[in-house]
Amino acid sequence: MNETAVAFESRRFRVVQFEFPWALGPEPGRYTIREHLGEAPAHVLVLRLLGASERRLLPRRRARTRDVDAPPDPPPEPVVTSRATLVDTAVLDGYEAASSWLSYANLDALADDALALLNRVLYAHRVASADPNVREVAREQALVVRVGFGDGERVAEGRWDRARELPRAAARSLRPRAAALRPQERLAALLAGRDAALACEELTLRVRLDVDAGRWREAALGLRAAFDAALAELEPWRDAAGIAARLEELRARHRDVSAVAEAALQAGLDDAQIEAIVSALGRVEAALRARVVGESL
């Protein structure tokens, strides 16, 4: 075996793998991901659907032309599991070097970075398919998270030489700001008609998703809509504790938010504009929290 072949066989690649209990959206296969046009691929995403064998073991059902009676205690339908393996194309020089890397790597940070990349793919698929139901994912939704390494053939099939499985406890809990709002109590109030879900709440959640994903232009445009809705919808709660001051704070920031949104229509945003988005989003989130906490007192 020549030196080139030996060097090729000794190469190892980093992998991060997730499994989710639903079909993520894109067709199974391999997807190359480049940071910029003309550059070599930085990552390869290998998508597989698991659980199909269980479906094939079920008796074949005839096509139905009408509805039928359902059994009173139906068994659960089998579900498809998506396995997403992200491969870093940067080469590790041999098994020993790869093992050393795995021993000292920050696995949680690697998983977070890989998840952000996977969500970038899902976002692109939502746009490409024009399907608003394609959703991005969070660490706590994963059935399992693995970080490891393998040679080219293994990682191309979503497998590895060695990997470590992250404990479920390593997944982040709900955001502190959401946990403070006692969501079960709020849900009960919404379902009972004691409270109403505001349009600005949904708009603000969408902006938070864009901010967390680094989609700054989308965040800027959505934030302007969230601000406009919040200023109108929170007005009836002006007399509640703290709401009047928060409304004045939002009005004071409205011009800056609109200016950043106008800039986002033209081009990318600079660091100061990004900071303005993050800061203003935090203030509208604080105003919404104040309303909910006030309602629950």
Buried (B, 14 or more C-beta within 10 A) or exposed (E): EEEEEEEEEBBBBBBBBBBBEEBBBBEBEEBEBEEEEEEEEBBBBBBBBBBEEEEEEEEEEEEEEEEEEEEEEEEEEEEBBBBBBBBBBEBBEBBEBBBEBBEEBEBBEBBBBBBEBBBBBBBBBBEEEEEEEBBBBBBEBBEBBBBBBBBBEBBBEBBBBBBEEBEEEEBEEEEEEBEEBBEEEBEEBEEEEEBEEBBBBEBBBBBBBBBBBEBBBBBBBBBBBBBBBBBEBBEEBEEBEBBBEBBEBBEEBBEBBBBBBEBBEEEEBEEEBBEBBEEBBEBBBBBBBBBBBBBEE
